[in-house]
């Protein structure tokens, strides 16, 4: 969600925008770094080549087509992620966004670390941005990278986000 606001080219349709666990995909900003690098490049890329897809069960989320995964892995090897890919024109697209943003990070997210989040948010240089970090203690349990939208967090995580969106 944090990347699509700019890449979708329709940010003016939103009066406010919520980002959860947003980040660039550069492996060097994750923790533990070697594990993420290995999953992406030593396991994922060979699977993408051999099978034509990467099964989600290797720990990277959904099953992805091989071509998409290889491009994602290529971006993830560069410290500037897809901002270094001239075909994306991403820096310009991100700098056009003026929509107020709330970026919620989870302290137990191994992918969306503060460094990874800031690596993305710095490109939203014209958008008013508020950052909030939530710990498992504050949330009422472990959240990780993909857990924010589990119903167990309806009161502790969803409600403050909804309140911000309605403001």
C-alpha positions as CSV (number, residue, x, y, z in Angstrom):
1,X,0.0,0.0,0.0
2,X,2.8,2.5,0.7
3,X,4.1,2.3,-2.9
4,X,0.8,2.3,-4.8
5,X,-0.2,5.8,-3.6
6,X,2.5,7.2,-5.9
7,X,2.8,4.5,-8.5
8,X,-1.0,4.4,-9.1
9,X,-0.9,8.0,-10.3
10,X,-4.2,9.0,-8.6
11,X,-3.1,10.3,-5.2
12,X,-5.4,13.3,-5.6
13,X,-8.4,11.0,-5.1
14,X,-7.5,10.6,-1.4
15,X,-7.9,13.2,1.3
16,X,-5.8,11.1,3.7
17,X,-3.8,7.9,3.2
18,X,-2.9,5.1,5.7
19,X,0.2,3.0,5.1
20,X,0.9,0.0,7.2
21,X,4.3,-1.8,7.4
22,X,5.4,0.3,4.4
23,X,9.0,0.0,3.2
24,X,11.3,-0.3,0.2
25,X,12.3,-3.9,-0.6
26,X,16.1,-3.4,-0.2
27,X,17.3,-6.4,1.7
28,X,20.0,-4.3,3.5
29,X,17.3,-2.5,5.5
30,X,15.7,-5.6,6.9
31,X,16.6,-7.8,9.8
32,X,18.0,-10.4,9.8
33,X,19.5,-9.2,6.6
34,X,21.2,-12.4,5.4
35,X,18.0,-14.4,5.9
36,X,16.0,-12.0,3.7
37,X,18.7,-11.8,1.1
38,X,18.9,-15.6,1.0
39,X,15.1,-16.1,0.8
40,X,14.9,-13.6,-2.1
41,X,18.0,-14.5,-4.1
42,X,19.3,-17.9,-3.1
43,X,15.9,-19.5,-2.9
44,X,13.3,-17.3,-4.6
45,X,15.2,-16.4,-7.8
46,X,16.2,-20.1,-8.6
47,X,12.6,-21.2,-7.9
48,X,11.3,-18.4,-10.2
49,X,13.6,-19.6,-12.9
50,X,12.8,-23.4,-12.5
51,X,9.1,-23.3,-11.7
52,X,8.1,-20.0,-13.4
53,X,6.7,-18.9,-10.0
54,X,7.7,-18.6,-6.4
55,X,5.4,-20.3,-3.9
56,X,4.2,-18.1,-1.1
57,X,5.0,-20.9,1.5
58,X,8.7,-20.1,1.3
59,X,7.9,-17.2,3.6
60,X,7.5,-14.2,1.3
61,X,3.7,-13.9,1.2
62,X,1.7,-14.8,-1.8
63,X,2.7,-17.0,-4.7
64,X,4.2,-14.8,-7.4
65,X,4.8,-15.2,-11.1
66,X,8.5,-15.8,-11.8
67,X,9.0,-12.7,-13.9
68,X,7.5,-10.4,-11.3
69,X,9.5,-12.0,-8.5
70,X,12.8,-11.7,-10.4
71,X,12.2,-8.0,-11.0
72,X,11.3,-7.5,-7.3
73,X,14.5,-9.4,-6.3
74,X,16.6,-7.2,-8.7
75,X,15.2,-4.0,-7.2
76,X,15.7,-5.5,-3.7
77,X,19.4,-5.8,-4.3
78,X,19.9,-2.1,-4.9
79,X,20.0,0.3,-1.9
80,X,17.6,2.7,-3.7
81,X,15.3,-0.2,-4.6
82,X,13.1,0.7,-7.7
83,X,14.0,4.3,-7.4
84,X,17.3,3.3,-9.2
85,X,15.3,1.8,-12.1
86,X,15.0,4.6,-14.7
87,X,12.0,2.9,-16.3
88,X,10.0,3.5,-13.1
89,X,10.4,7.2,-12.9
90,X,9.5,6.6,-9.2
91,X,11.2,9.6,-7.6
92,X,9.2,12.1,-9.7
93,X,6.0,10.2,-9.2
94,X,6.5,10.1,-5.4
95,X,7.4,13.8,-5.2
96,X,4.1,14.7,-6.9
97,X,2.0,13.3,-4.0
98,X,0.7,15.9,-1.6
99,X,-1.9,13.7,0.3
100,X,-1.4,13.6,4.1
101,X,0.0,10.2,5.1
102,X,0.0,8.2,8.3
103,X,2.6,5.5,8.2
104,X,2.2,2.8,10.9
105,X,5.3,0.7,11.6
106,X,5.4,-2.5,13.7
107,X,8.4,-2.9,15.9
108,X,8.3,-6.7,15.5
109,X,8.3,-6.5,11.6
110,X,11.5,-7.9,10.3
111,X,11.0,-6.3,6.8
112,X,9.5,-2.9,7.6
113,X,12.2,-1.6,9.9
114,X,12.5,2.1,10.7
115,X,15.4,2.3,8.1
116,X,13.3,0.5,5.4
117,X,10.3,2.7,6.1
118,X,12.3,5.9,6.0
119,X,13.9,4.8,2.7
120,X,10.5,4.9,1.1
121,X,8.9,7.9,3.0
122,X,11.8,10.2,2.1
123,X,10.5,10.2,-1.5
124,X,7.1,11.5,-0.4
125,X,8.8,14.9,0.1
126,X,5.7,17.0,-0.5
127,X,3.3,15.0,1.5
128,X,2.6,15.8,5.2
129,X,3.7,12.6,6.9
130,X,3.1,11.3,10.4
131,X,4.9,8.1,11.6
132,X,3.7,5.9,14.4
133,X,5.5,2.8,15.7
134,X,3.5,0.1,17.5
135,X,5.0,-2.6,19.7
136,X,3.5,-6.0,20.4
137,X,2.8,-4.8,23.9
138,X,0.8,-1.9,22.6
139,X,-1.0,-4.0,20.0
140,X,-1.9,-6.8,22.4
141,X,0.2,-9.5,20.6
142,X,2.7,-10.1,17.9
143,X,1.9,-8.3,14.6
144,X,4.8,-8.8,12.3
145,X,4.8,-7.6,8.7
146,X,1.4,-9.0,7.6
147,X,-0.6,-9.1,10.9
148,X,-2.1,-5.6,11.2
149,X,-5.4,-6.5,9.6
150,X,-6.1,-9.6,11.7
151,X,-9.4,-9.1,13.6
152,X,-7.6,-9.6,16.9
153,X,-6.2,-6.1,16.5
154,X,-9.5,-4.4,15.7
155,X,-9.5,-2.3,18.9
156,X,-5.8,-1.7,19.4
157,X,-4.7,-1.1,15.9
158,X,-7.6,-0.4,13.6
159,X,-9.5,2.1,15.7
160,X,-6.6,4.6,16.0
161,X,-6.0,4.3,12.3
162,X,-9.7,4.9,11.5
163,X,-9.8,7.9,13.8
164,X,-6.9,9.4,11.9
165,X,-8.5,8.8,8.6
166,X,-11.8,10.4,9.7
167,X,-10.0,13.5,11.2
